[in-house]
Amino acid sequence: MPNIKSAVKRVKTSEKRRALNASQKSALRTTVKAADTALVNTDVEAAKAAVIAASKKLDKAATKGLVHKNAAARKKSRLAKKLNAISSQG
């Protein structure tokens, strides 16, 4: 444990941020996974809603710096591609 006051504060704040980031990243993964499973089940309406929700989360995470903006764009693109594939089938 640090002795200097500012270092003590830095440890506390970084621990708070780490916990918050972990929570938000977990929620992001859950949303993306839900979109993937909706796409596998080929229910177009449910999949569309799930993909929109996942896109919103990915955009927000990229804005906050939780994930890189290109990684978010890549994941959104892949979800949209799968959605378009099942939309054209049914």
N, CA, C and O of each residue as an XYZ file, in Angstrom:
360
protein
N       0.847     -1.187      0.000
C       0.000      0.000      0.000
C       0.891      1.248      0.000
O       1.863      1.329      0.751
N       0.550      2.198     -0.835
C       1.377      3.407     -0.913
C       1.245      4.294      0.329
O       0.235      4.259      1.032
N       2.273      5.074      0.575
C       2.284      5.986      1.722
C       1.852      7.402      1.340
O       1.299      8.132      2.162
N       2.105      7.775      0.113
C       1.800      9.133     -0.345
C       0.301      9.262     -0.603
O      -0.329      8.381     -1.189
N      -0.247     10.384     -0.149
C      -1.689     10.615     -0.211
C      -2.261     10.494     -1.625
O      -3.290      9.851     -1.830
N      -1.596     11.108     -2.588
C      -2.087     11.066     -3.969
C      -2.026      9.652     -4.546
O      -2.876      9.267     -5.350
N      -1.025      8.885     -4.135
C      -0.893      7.505     -4.606
C      -1.983      6.626     -4.007
O      -2.483      5.713     -4.663
N      -2.351      6.907     -2.753
C      -3.436      6.170     -2.096
C      -4.737      6.415     -2.861
O      -5.498      5.490     -3.147
N      -4.968      7.696     -3.184
C      -6.178      8.059     -3.927
C      -6.179      7.401     -5.307
O      -7.214      6.916     -5.763
N      -5.040      7.384     -5.963
C      -4.923      6.782     -7.290
C      -5.282      5.293     -7.239
O      -5.956      4.787     -8.136
N      -4.832      4.591     -6.192
C      -5.145      3.163     -6.025
C      -6.653      2.971     -5.888
O      -7.236      2.080     -6.505
N      -7.276      3.822     -5.068
C      -8.727      3.723     -4.857
C      -9.501      3.975     -6.148
O     -10.401      3.214     -6.503
N      -9.140      5.046     -6.841
C      -9.888      5.399     -8.052
C      -9.668      4.370     -9.154
O     -10.602      4.034     -9.882
N      -8.455      3.872     -9.282
C      -8.190      2.888    -10.336
C      -8.931      1.583    -10.050
O      -9.376      0.911    -10.980
N      -9.067      1.222     -8.783
C      -9.828      0.016     -8.410
C     -11.310      0.201     -8.736
O     -11.961     -0.717     -9.235
N     -11.842      1.404     -8.450
C     -13.238      1.717     -8.786
C     -13.463      1.631    -10.286
O     -14.440      1.035    -10.740
N     -12.556      2.229    -11.057
C     -12.671      2.226    -12.519
C     -12.581      0.806    -13.066
O     -13.316      0.435    -13.981
N     -11.665      0.010    -12.494
C     -11.482     -1.368    -12.948
C     -12.775     -2.160    -12.767
O     -13.192     -2.898    -13.659
N     -13.405     -1.996    -11.600
C     -14.652     -2.706    -11.315
C     -15.764     -2.258    -12.267
O     -16.529     -3.080    -12.771
N     -15.845     -0.965    -12.504
C     -16.876     -0.429    -13.404
C     -16.650     -0.907    -14.833
O     -17.589     -1.320    -15.514
N     -15.402     -0.848    -15.279
C     -15.077     -1.309    -16.633
C     -15.384     -2.785    -16.807
O     -15.920     -3.190    -17.839
N     -15.051     -3.593    -15.809
C     -15.310     -5.033    -15.877
C     -16.799     -5.295    -15.994
O     -17.230     -6.146    -16.772
N     -17.584     -4.562    -15.219
C     -19.037     -4.714    -15.236
C     -19.608     -4.331    -16.599
O     -20.440     -5.050    -17.153
N     -19.162     -3.204    -17.134
C     -19.663     -2.738    -18.428
C     -19.229     -3.655    -19.563
O     -19.996     -3.894    -20.496
N     -18.015     -4.164    -19.491
C     -17.517     -5.064    -20.532
C     -18.282     -6.379    -20.511
O     -18.562     -6.961    -21.559
N     -18.617     -6.841    -19.318
C     -19.397     -8.068    -19.165
C     -20.801     -7.888    -19.757
O     -21.303     -8.771    -20.453
N     -21.423     -6.751    -19.478
C     -22.752     -6.454    -20.024
C     -22.697     -6.374    -21.549
O     -23.618     -6.818    -22.235
N     -21.624     -5.813    -22.065
C     -21.434     -5.715    -23.516
C     -21.345     -7.107    -24.130
O     -22.011     -7.397    -25.124
N     -20.521     -7.963    -23.538
C     -20.362     -9.333    -24.043
C     -21.692    -10.082    -24.013
O     -22.021    -10.811    -24.948
N     -22.451     -9.898    -22.937
C     -23.747    -10.561    -22.789
C     -24.698    -10.120    -23.898
O     -25.395    -10.948    -24.486
N     -24.728     -8.826    -24.184
C     -25.614     -8.294    -25.222
C     -25.227     -8.816    -26.600
O     -26.095     -9.179    -27.394
N     -23.931     -8.855    -26.887
C     -23.457     -9.348    -28.180
C     -23.759    -10.833    -28.316
O     -24.147    -11.296    -29.388
N     -23.580    -11.577    -27.234
C     -23.867    -13.011    -27.257
C     -25.358    -13.264    -27.461
O     -25.739    -14.195    -28.170
N     -26.204    -12.436    -26.841
C     -27.659    -12.559    -27.005
C     -28.041    -12.300    -28.461
O     -28.917    -12.971    -29.006
N     -27.384    -11.326    -29.086
C     -27.642    -11.034    -30.498
C     -27.222    -12.217    -31.369
O     -27.926    -12.581    -32.311
N     -26.082    -12.810    -31.052
C     -25.608    -13.978    -31.802
C     -26.580    -15.147    -31.702
O     -26.879    -15.795    -32.705
N     -27.070    -15.419    -30.503
C     -28.009    -16.541    -30.336
C     -29.336    -16.248    -31.032
O     -29.962    -17.158    -31.575
N     -29.769    -14.992    -31.019
C     -30.999    -14.623    -31.726
C     -30.808    -14.817    -33.232
O     -31.741    -15.214    -33.930
N     -29.617    -14.542    -33.724
C     -29.330    -14.731    -35.145
C     -29.288    -16.209    -35.514
O     -29.694    -16.587    -36.613
N     -28.800    -17.043    -34.605
C     -28.745    -18.487    -34.851
C     -30.154    -19.081    -34.893
O     -30.427    -19.987    -35.680
N     -31.052    -18.562    -34.037
C     -32.428    -19.068    -33.985
C     -33.268    -18.628    -35.179
O     -34.401    -19.083    -35.336
N     -32.733    -17.759    -36.014
C     -33.357    -17.266    -37.247
C     -34.743    -16.645    -37.061
O     -35.567    -16.685    -37.974
N     -34.999    -16.080    -35.900
C     -36.212    -15.285    -35.688
C     -35.837    -13.855    -36.059
O     -35.174    -13.162    -35.288
N     -36.266    -13.416    -37.247
C     -35.784    -12.158    -37.824
C     -36.087    -10.953    -36.942
O     -35.217    -10.107    -36.738
N     -37.311    -10.860    -36.414
C     -37.690     -9.690    -35.608
C     -36.893     -9.612    -34.305
O     -36.395     -8.549    -33.935
N     -36.778    -10.749    -33.617
C     -36.018    -10.788    -32.361
C     -34.539    -10.504    -32.628
O     -33.879     -9.801    -31.862
N     -34.037    -11.058    -33.720
C     -32.633    -10.855    -34.081
C     -32.373     -9.385    -34.390
O     -31.341     -8.836    -34.005
N     -33.317     -8.751    -35.090
C     -33.164     -7.333    -35.449
C     -33.071     -6.471    -34.194
O     -32.210     -5.598    -34.093
N     -33.971     -6.725    -33.237
C     -33.968     -5.972    -31.984
C     -32.672     -6.202    -31.205
O     -32.098     -5.266    -30.649
N     -32.220     -7.456    -31.171
C     -30.996     -7.799    -30.443
C     -29.773     -7.147    -31.078
O     -28.882     -6.676    -30.371
N     -29.727     -7.117    -32.402
C     -28.593     -6.517    -33.109
C     -28.561     -5.009    -32.876
O     -27.489     -4.430    -32.704
N     -29.730     -4.372    -32.870
C     -29.796     -2.931    -32.600
C     -29.288     -2.628    -31.196
O     -28.525     -1.684    -30.995
N     -29.719     -3.439    -30.220
C     -29.270     -3.254    -28.830
C     -27.758     -3.445    -28.720
O     -27.074     -2.676    -28.044
N     -27.247     -4.474    -29.388
C     -25.808     -4.745    -29.344
C     -25.025     -3.607    -30.005
O     -23.962     -3.221    -29.520
N     -25.545     -3.077    -31.099
C     -24.880     -1.969    -31.796
C     -24.786     -0.741    -30.899
O     -23.755     -0.071    -30.854
N     -25.874     -0.453    -30.186
C     -25.880      0.685    -29.261
C     -24.810      0.504    -28.185
O     -24.038      1.418    -27.893
N     -24.784     -0.701    -27.600
C     -23.803     -0.976    -26.538
C     -22.381     -0.851    -27.074
O     -21.510     -0.282    -26.415
N     -22.150     -1.386    -28.276
C     -20.815     -1.331    -28.864
C     -20.388      0.104    -29.138
O     -19.241      0.474    -28.889
N     -21.316      0.917    -29.654
C     -21.011      2.321    -29.908
C     -20.644      3.048    -28.621
O     -19.674      3.805    -28.572
N     -21.431      2.805    -27.587
C     -21.196      3.464    -26.300
C     -19.846      3.025    -25.720
O     -19.090      3.844    -25.197
N     -19.553      1.721    -25.819
C     -18.289      1.202    -25.297
C     -17.101      1.794    -26.048
O     -16.065      2.079    -25.449
N     -17.249      1.978    -27.350
C     -16.169      2.564    -28.150
C     -15.979      4.033    -27.777
O     -14.848      4.517    -27.716
N     -17.077      4.743    -27.528
C     -17.005      6.149    -27.133
C     -16.294      6.300    -25.794
O     -15.485      7.210    -25.611
N     -16.601      5.402    -24.861
C     -16.018      5.470    -23.521
C     -14.584      4.950    -23.478
O     -13.891      5.132    -22.477
N     -14.133      4.303    -24.556
C     -12.785      3.762    -24.586
C     -12.689      2.375    -23.986
O     -11.596      1.904    -23.672
N     -13.822      1.721    -23.827
C     -13.848      0.372    -23.259
C     -13.335     -0.649    -24.268
O     -12.636     -1.595    -23.905
N     -13.685     -0.451    -25.529
C     -13.157     -1.256    -26.631
C     -12.676     -0.292    -27.708
O     -13.125      0.853    -27.768
N     -11.777     -0.747    -28.542
C     -11.266      0.096    -29.624
C     -12.380      0.324    -30.642
O     -13.207     -0.558    -30.871
N     -12.398      1.502    -31.248
C     -13.496      1.834    -32.170
C     -13.533      0.910    -33.380
O     -14.611      0.615    -33.896
N     -12.380      0.452    -33.837
C     -12.358     -0.463    -34.982
C     -12.875     -1.849    -34.585
O     -13.508     -2.531    -35.390
N     -12.609     -2.256    -33.364
C     -13.115     -3.549    -32.874
C     -14.632     -3.492    -32.779
O     -15.317     -4.449    -33.143
N     -15.156     -2.375    -32.292
C     -16.607     -2.199    -32.192
C     -17.231     -2.209    -33.583
O     -18.259     -2.851    -33.801
N     -16.615     -1.504    -34.520
C     -17.116     -1.447    -35.893
C     -17.098     -2.829    -36.532
O     -18.029     -3.204    -37.246
N     -16.040     -3.581    -36.273
C     -15.920     -4.937    -36.824
C     -17.028     -5.849    -36.304
O     -17.640     -6.596    -37.068
N     -17.280     -5.779    -34.990
C     -18.323     -6.620    -34.391
C     -19.699     -6.233    -34.908
O     -20.527     -7.099    -35.190
N     -19.946     -4.926    -35.033
C     -21.226     -4.457    -35.572
C     -21.412     -4.928    -37.003
O     -22.505     -5.343    -37.388
N     -20.355     -4.864    -37.784
C     -20.403     -5.270    -39.180
C     -20.729     -6.758    -39.308
O     -21.531     -7.160    -40.151
N     -20.101     -7.558    -38.466
C     -20.332     -9.004    -38.512
C     -21.761     -9.350    -38.108
O     -22.384    -10.231    -38.701
N     -22.277     -8.655    -37.098
C     -23.667     -8.877    -36.682
C     -24.632     -8.471    -37.797
O     -25.591     -9.191    -38.078
N     -24.387     -7.333    -38.425
C     -25.244     -6.848    -39.505
C     -25.214     -7.807    -40.695
O     -26.236     -8.054    -41.336
N     -24.039     -8.333    -40.973
C     -23.878     -9.279    -42.082
C     -24.712    -10.537    -41.834
O     -25.387    -11.026    -42.740
N     -24.665    -11.056    -40.610
C     -25.461    -12.240    -40.256
C     -26.948    -11.932    -40.316
O     -27.740    -12.755    -40.775
N     -27.323    -10.751    -39.852
C     -28.737    -10.345    -39.877
C     -29.240    -10.255    -41.318
O     -30.337    -10.720    -41.628
N     -28.441     -9.660    -42.186
C     -28.825     -9.553    -43.593
C     -28.967    -10.917    -44.240
O     -29.841    -11.123    -45.082
N     -28.104    -11.856    -43.845
C     -28.159    -13.205    -44.395
C     -29.462    -13.911    -44.027
O     -30.080    -14.555    -44.875
N     -29.889    -13.792    -42.747
C     -31.125    -14.469    -42.362
C     -32.354    -13.713    -42.852
O     -33.404    -14.317    -43.074
N     -32.233    -12.399    -43.022
C     -33.340    -11.598    -43.535
C     -33.653    -11.947    -44.986
O     -34.815    -11.991    -45.388
N     -32.602    -12.194    -45.767
C     -32.796    -12.503    -47.176
C     -33.345    -13.923    -47.376
O     -33.999    -14.206    -48.380
N     -33.072    -14.816    -46.407
C     -33.573    -16.202    -46.505
C     -35.075    -16.251    -46.264
O     -35.822    -16.849    -47.038
N     -35.508    -15.611    -45.174
C     -36.907    -15.719    -44.750
C     -37.701    -14.670    -45.373
O     -38.908    -14.590    -45.143
